[in-house]
Amino acid sequence: MIKLLTRIAILSIFTIAIQSVSFGGIKQWTNSINTPSGGADVEIGTPTALDTVEADFTLLNHVDARVLNRLTLGVDIHYSDYLNSALDLTVQVLVKRWDFAMNPMLDTIVTLKIAYHAFDTQQSIIEGVEEFNNAYKIIFEIISITSTSPTTQQLTILPANLYLQCDIFIERYIELIDVNASTNGMSQNIGLRDKDCDSITDGLAFYWANIPGAEEYQVEWLYINDYGFDPNTPYSPTSTPMSETD
């Protein structure tokens, strides 16, 4: 009976493992330009107005189904310094992009607008968003800030409670490596156990090599006794009646 149970356990583990061939999810990389509380201002033409975000390539066996890039100009409503003045701003951002192979894509200038009115939330637009696709590395730089409230003027300093954030979102699927190889030799990794130390084998212990990328393992097993019509004469493991549909 133990031998048959062992064979059933091997079959179950092997069957389930080879069905789990990939897993996936949304990965995010992000960076932002902002003024820390008490820190240096974000000033056009200086390193404070420029930043980079880049996706990693640590896994060679992945497939990227979608790559979304997003620029967000926003008001940090939790900023530690209270600013009650109205803001109607247009910010231009120079965006440099690279594809998966790190080939340069066309540079572009993105225009983002916000309208912040602390005492009139119905008139406020606290985020301006622009989306594009397929960039794995982005350098973004603020090159122009125009205020239209109360009068139109060019600014060189980004208001302290604003931020410019750049995100890369990748829908990534990773193929499991050597799944079949990981389950080969399973029979050598299965042993009989005496669970209650009465010198009678009454358990199985088994293990398998880690499958890179696997998020979970599922093991199914089935108990089949080896009693025949004569309780004093058990079936041999090879003659126990069982089909693939049992």
TIKOLVO-14401 format. One record per atom (N, C-alpha, C, O): x, y, z; residue in one letter. Coordinates in steps of 0.001 Angstrom, whole numbers, plus 500000, padded with zeros to 6 digits. Layout:
N
XYZA...
//
This chain:
246
500831498798500000M500000500000500000M500867501255500000M500578502220499293M501947501231500809I502829502377500863I503476502618499513I503619503765499092I503871501551498826K504486501710497514K503520502342496536K503898503210495750K502253501899496586L501254502474495694L501007503932496023L500886504767495126L500933504241497316L500731505622497732L501886506494497270L501698507642496867L503077505932497337T504244506665496858T504122506981495386T504390508111494978T503722506012494573R503583506248493142R502516507297492860R502682508131491970R501427507256493613I500360508236493416I500849509641493763I500545510595493046I501606509777494859A502136511080495250A503067511632494192A503013512820493875A503931510771493635I504834511200492572I504051511717491393I504367512784490866I503034510988490961L502232511375489806L501535512701490040L501485513545489145L500993512894491245S500262514130491531S501182515330491509S500854516352490905S502335515224492161I503261516348492205I503751516689490817I503785517859490436I504131515672490056F504660515891488709F503628516553487821F503941517495487093F502379516059487877T501334516592487006T501047518047487311T500926518866486399T500936518374488587I500591519750488950I501744520693488658I501524521817488205I502970520251488910A504121521129488724A504296521538487278A504615522696487008A504097520629486341I504343520980484954I503217521842484393I503382522455483339I502082521898485077Q501015522771484602Q501281524225484977Q500764525131484323Q502080524465486020S502370525824486465S503586526335485724S504707526240486225S503376526875484533V504512527212483673V504872528691483710V505923529065483190V504047529544484299S504410530955484330S503598531684485394S502557531202485840S504088532845485788F503322533721486663F503588535153486232F504562535430485532F502729536047486650G502882537413486180G502288538407487143G501683538046488152G502474539672486810G501944540740487630G502399542090487100G503145542168486124G501944543149487752I502311544503487384I503471544947488271I503356544953489496I504587545317487645K505726545849488379K505809547358488129K505469547843487050K506264548080489138Q506308549538489047Q507683550048489459Q508266549598490445Q508182550998488679W509385551747489027W509001553224489035W508284553679488143W509468553976490028T509014555355490150T510122556242490701T511000555782491431T510065557503490344N510958558513490889N510256559856490757N509344560010489944N510681560822491555S509976562102491521S510915563261491775S511961563125492410S510502564414491252I511154565704491517I510256566463492472I509088566707492171I510793566836493617N509983567540494613N510892568297495572N512109568107495580N510287569148496370T511021569933497357T510807569317498734T509705569403499277T511832568699499310P511673568167500678P511399569308501655P511859570431501448P510665569023502698S510389570047503705S511704570546504293S512466569775504878S511962571835504133G513203572407504621G514394572175503718G515512572569504051G514164571528502557G515249571207501643G515405572226500536G514771573281500542G516273571886499570A516566572802498466A515377572914497515A514648571947497296A515195574107496956D514144574322495961D514446573560494685D515602573264494379D513391573246493942V513530572697492601V513643573875491644V512683574619491443V514819574038491060E515092575203490223E515444574771488808E516277573887488605E514802575404487832I515061575108486424I516537575362486100I517125576351486538I517118574440485318G518505574600484908G519510574035485879G520715574117485640G519033573451486990T519921572832487967T519575571346488088T518512570924487632T520460570547488698P520163569117488857P518893568827489651P518347567728489551P518411569792490440T517195569569491218T515962569415490332T514946568883490778T516038569876489080A514886569831488173A514949568645487225A514205568603486245A515820567682487496L516025566559486583L516119565275487385L516687565254488477L515549564190486830D515667562885487488D515499561779486454D515171562037485296D515731560534486896T515713559368486005T514947558233486659T515002558055487876T514237557472485851V513626556224486316V513910555161485268V513823555419484068V514253553956485732E514664552891484816E514181551547485344E514357551236486522E513571550750484464A513132549407484831A514323548464484830A515287548677484096A514258547406485663D515380546473485732D515151545296484794D514040545047484327D516240544583484537F516210543424483644F516920542258484323F517788541619483730F516548541989485563T517244540952486319T516884539551485861T517635538608486112T515743539399485191L515296538080484754L515352537996483235L514820538857482534L516003536947482735L516151536807481292L514975536078480662L514789536140479447L514185535392481466N513121534545480927N511750535196481069N510747534503481243N511702536532480995H510411537195481154H509871537681479815H510611537900478856H508551537839479789V507858538397478630V507037539578479133V506221539424480042V507246540750478551D506511541948478941D505345542164477991D505529542472476814D504130541996478531A502933542124477704A502581543584477434A502015543904476389A502916544473478377R502576545882478205R503519546736479028R503854546391480161R503949547862478451V504806548810479162V504134550179479105V503976550758478030V503744550689480264L503052551976480358L503943552963481096L504481552653482159L504093554144480531N504861555226481161N503899556354481536N502965556662480796N504145556963482700R503226558008483166R504004559146483822R504874558922484665R503672560368483417L504180561576484072L503018562235484810L501935562413484251L503255562593486063T502202563214486864T502735564474487528T503708564420488280T502096565611487252L502331566842487988L501216566956489007L500040566977488644L501574567030490279G500528567008491290G500810567918492461G501925568400492659G499748568137493237V499834568905494473V499920567924495633V499066567050495779V500950568068496454D501092567234497644D500235567832498755D500642568765499448D499028567265498903I498097567831499885I498538567542501316I497981568101502260I499524566682501480H500042566384502820H501376567085503088H502070566758504050H501725568035502246Y502987568730502429Y503006569437503783Y502020570051504192Y504138569341504466S504211569811505852S504059571324505979S503578571808507004S504460572076504959D504309573536505008D502994573936504348D502735573560503205D502179574680505045Y500872575072504519Y501022576238503543Y501589577278503875Y500502576040502340L500514577093501324L499076577342500886L498444576462500300L498560578525501163N497147578785500883N496924579590499613N495778579871499262N497990579968498915S497812580767497712S497362579893496543S497747578729496438S496548580469495674A496066579725494501A497209579499493512A498112580324493377A497141578359492828L498156578016491831L497471577588490549L496693576634490541L497759578287489472D497354577856488140D498634577801487319D499158578825486882D499124576577487120L500449576406486540L500423575532485298L499635574593485185L501315575871484367T501613575015483230T503101574701483275T503939575602483287T503416573417483298V504809572974483402V505151572165482154V504425571245481777V506263572520481523Q506760571763480385Q507928570887480832Q508818571326481561Q507897569629480371V508886568639480790V509540568047479544V508856567561478643V510863568092479503L511608567421478440L511777565966478833L512305565657479901L511320565066477954V511343563633478245V512241562923477244V512014562986476036V513261562249477755K514133561413476936K513868559964477291K513782559610478467K513735559110476250R513298557738476480R514202556746475769R514823557058474753R514261555530476334W514992554421475736W514111553183475760W513340552982476698W514225552342474719D513411551139474641D514078549980475376D515058550171476096D513529548766475186F514005547574475893F515486547318475651F516209546931476569F515942547534474415A517342547300474061A518223548504474337A519382548533473924A517681549508475038M518383550751475350M518736551543474096M519732552266474065M517913551399473071N518014552261471898N517227553543472181N516107553467472687N517783554714471869P517059555955472162P515802556096471326P515806555810470129P514731556536471961M513488556865471279M513461558381471071M514347559091471545M512450558867470368L512371560297470095L512139561078471382L511283560725472192L512919562152471558D512667563053472683D511339563770472464D510915564004471332D510710564104473557T509433564808473446T509295565802474591T509917565642475641T508478566825474381I508163567794475429I506706567597475833I505799567672475005I506507567345477106V505176567090477652V504722568320478426V505481568882479215V503482568732478195T502902569884478906T501873569396479911T500943568673479552T502036569788481166L501139569375482239L500586570628482940L501287571629483092L499322570549483358K498680571695483994K498009571265485292K497478570160485404K498048572162486263I497274571973487499I496635573309487875I497106574379487491I495554573210488635A494875574397489170A494522574082490616A493633573274490885A495224574725491542Y495031574431492962Y494440575648493660Y495027576730493671Y493257575438494244H492571576487494985H492176575903496333H491226575125496425H492900576277497371A492746575630498674A491331575730499229A490887574836499948A490612576812498903F489288577015499487F488160576818498472F487017577191498732F488479576237497329D487460575991496305D487816574693495592D488361574703494488D487500573578496239T487894572279495699T487210571958494372T487735571175493581T486041572558494122Q485353572296492855Q486111572875491670Q485960572406490542Q486925573891491922Q487687574497490844Q489123573955490772Q489905574377489921Q489458573039491650S490825572543491731S491041571325490832S490190570440490741S492167571303490189I492664570119489460I494061569870490020I495019570551489655I494161568895490904I495417568742491651I496371567739491001I497443567467491542I495992567190489853E496906566318489117E496753566540487620E495644566598487091E497900566663486951G497929566647485497G498736565439485059G499856565234485529G498174564634484159V498780563343483822V498958563220482321V498092563625481545V500092562658481919E500361562318480524E500924560898480493E501815560556481271E500387560068479578E500837558687479472E501393558395478083E500931558950477085E502380557526478034F502937557045476775F503396555614477011F503129555053478074F504076555013476049N504325553578476129N505745553201475720N506437553924475003N506145552013476222N507292551235475705N508661551788476057N509653551364475463N508756552717476998A510067553199477443A510475552450478708A509697552335479654A511715551938478710Y512263551229479866Y513200552118480683Y513532551794481823Y513614553212480112K514409554205480840K513923555580480424K513707555837479239K513749556469481403I513236557810481142I514049558821481943I514228558668483151I514533559843481272I515104561018481940I514113562158481739I513776562494480604I513651562748482821F512653563815482727F513171565064483427F513735564998484518F512963566214482768E513518567477483254E512506568601483077E511940568771481998E512286569354484124I511419570528484043I512177571643483326I513255572053483757I511602572126482231I512288573170481462I511524574487481447I512071575512481040I510265574475481885S509482575707481866S508369575620482894S507709574589483022S508161576719483634I507056576816484587I506361578149484340I506980579207484451I505078578098484007T504315579312483727T503147579402484701T502333578484484797T503075580499485410S501967580749486328S500978581706485664S501378582700485056S499698581403485784T498669582278485204T497757582874486280T496688583399485968T498173582795487526S497353583327488626S498256584053489621S499201583455490135S497988585320489901P496890586144489353P497217586719487978P496313587106487237P498506586778487630T498897587252486303T499840586223485688T500393585377486390T500016586301484372T500902585360483690T502356585770483892T502745586908483629T503148584806484367Q504574585067484559Q505354583760484511Q504833582691484829Q506602583872484112Q507494582719484077Q508187582561485433Q508681583527486016Q508208581330485911L508858581037487186L510108580186486933L510184579457485944L511055580288487813T512242579426487759T512257578407488892T513043577459488867T511385578598489892I511308577703491048I509954576994491050I508913577641490933I509968575686491180L508718574944491313L508147575172492703L508861574989493689L506873575568492813P506288575744494143P506505574508495014P506414573372494546P506795574757496288A507274573693497169A506286572550497360A506692571416497615A504977572841497237N504004571780497469N503613571033496198N502627570297496190N504378571218495129L504139570473493895L505215569412493706L506326569533494223L504869568384492963Y505832567334492632Y505620566908491188Y504524567034490642Y506679566404490582L506609565807489253L507090564371489389L508247564130489734L506217563431489122Q506524562009489316Q506493561278487979Q505625561527487142Q507455560372487789C507500559559486580C507435558091486986C508166557652487874C506558557338486333D506372555920486643D506546555070485391D506199555483484285D507089553882485593I507092552840484566I506328551651485137I506709551088486163I505247551278484462F504466550101484849F504656549033483774F504477549301482586F505018547824484196I505226546736483240I504384545538483662I504489545050484787I503545545074482735E502821543821482939E503760542700482492E503938542454481299E504348542036483466R505449541104483179R505078539678483557R504568539420484647R505343538758482635Y505138537332482867Y506482536625482815Y507291536879481923Y506714535745483766I507992535060483880I507774533564483718I507013532954484469I508437532986482748E508338531549482499E509196530805483501E510354531158483723E508623529771484106L509375528985485067L510468528202484351L510261527683483254L511640528125484991I512812527516484376I512918526045484764I512773525686485933I513175525192483758D513482523773484001D512467523114484913D512826522436485875D511180523322484597V510145522731485449V510240521224485449V510164520599486506V510406520627484274N510475519176484206N511706518654484936N511644517634485622N512836519366484783A514055518929485459A513892518987486971A514475518183487698A513090519953487443S512911520083488881S512120518936489468S512251518645490657S511290518265488653T510480517172489164T511077515815488837T510637514802489382T512078515773487952N512736514509487672N513431514003488925N513932514791489728N513460512679489089G514110512115490266G513305512268491530G513851512169492629G511990512512491396M511164512691492583M511179511448493454M511130511548494680M511247510254492820S511202509026493605S512391508924494548S512283508313495611S513535509517494172Q514691509485495055Q514517510430496248Q515267510349497221Q513533511320496170N513315512289497230N512118511944498101N511630512789498852N511644510717498006I510506510279498805I510979509170499739I511644508226499311I510633509293501007G511027508288501978G509880507897502874G508942508671503065G509947506709503421L508947506226504364L509305506702505762L510481506836506098L508273506960506585R508496507473507932R507670506689508951R506547506265508681R508263506516510122D507561505951511274D507166507123512161D507967507586512974D505932507606512008K505525508853512639K505409508747514157K505702509717514855K504988507593514690D504762507470516129D505759506543516806D505541506107517937D506865506238516106C507990505488516696C507566504127517247C508023503703518309C506667503437516495D506269502094516914D506821501029515977D506355499890515952D507839501437515198S508505500526514251S507594500079513118S507859499069512466S506529500822512884I505618500525511771I505589501744510848I505329502864511287I505855501509509585T505842502614508624T504418503128508443T503525502370508065T504207504406508710D502857504960508609D502859506378508044D501922507137508288D503893506744507295G503910508074506707G504898508182505560G505758507323505366G504751509261504808L505639509580503697L506249510956503918L505583511861504421L507495511112503548A508138512427503523A508727512618502134A509423511737501628A508455513760501516F508985513991500174F509325515462500008F508775516318500701F510217515746499103Y510641517108498832Y511075517194497386Y511280516174496729Y511218518434496879W511667518643495514W512479519924495461W512396520775496347W513263520039494403A514104521224494256A513246522460493997A512166522372493413A513742523602494437N513045524857494185N512908525104492686N513843524891491914N511719525560492294I511468525939490906I511525527462490839I510622528119491356I512551528047490222P512680529515490197P511436530185489640P510958529819488566P510909531161490363G509741531899489912G508422531359490405G507405532042490280G508393530147490968A507122529569491429A506605530348492632A507356530634493564A505327530688492607E504722531425493717E504109530493494749E503991530860495918E503721529303494339E503180528333495279E503294526938494672E503444526783493460E503220525930495532Y503212524538495095Y501932523887495605Y501485524167496717Y501354523026494796Q500159522298495186Q500432520803495038Q500921520345494006Q500111520065496071V500325518617496067V498992517941496358V498323518282497333V498608517002495534E497400516211495749E497800514748495904E498675514253495193E497163514078496822W497432512655496963W496129511930497267W495158512528497729W496130510661497004L494924509824497128L495281508551497873L496253507877497531L494497508220498891Y494718506976499642Y493881505860499026Y492673506012498839Y494515504763498719I493839503547498226I494360502369499038I495559502089499030I493470501681499735N493938500541500522N494249499362499604N493855499349498438N494948498390500133D495359497242499320D494649495958499743D495182494859499587D493411496118500293Y492661494941500696Y491906494359499512Y491274495085498744Y491979493031499371G491222492348498325G489942491762498903G489478492178499964G489384490802498200F488163490164498710F488460489361499964F487613489226500847F489662488835500031D490095488118501216D490937489063502062D492049489409501661D490435489493503231P491176490469504033P492541489975504482P493390490773504879P492756488675504423N494052488132504831N495056488083503679N496219487728503871N494589488447502473T495476488398501304T495400489746500593T494533489945499742T496299490676500928P496257492001500272P496711491923498824P497478491041498438P496218492865498038Y496680492994496662Y498162493381496645Y498661494022497570Y498829492993495607S500156493540495371S499994494921494753S498970495184494121S500978495822494914P500836497180494360P500551497210492871P499869498118492395P501058496238492123T500864496251490672T499501495727490251T499097495918489104T498788495072491151S497494494500490763S496318495195491427S495174494776491250S496577496248492188T495468496986492801T494622497626491706T495160498374490890T493303497355491657P492471497889490573P492301499408490709P491703499897491668P492828500120489752M492698501577489723M492877502050488299M493771501582487593M492020502990487863S492152503563486529S492443505041486669S492429505587487772S492710505695485528E493015507130485559E491821507970485968E491976509136486330E490623507387485915T489426508155486285T489015507922487730T488065508547488202T489703507042488443D489366506788489854D489793507932490738D489587507886491951D
//
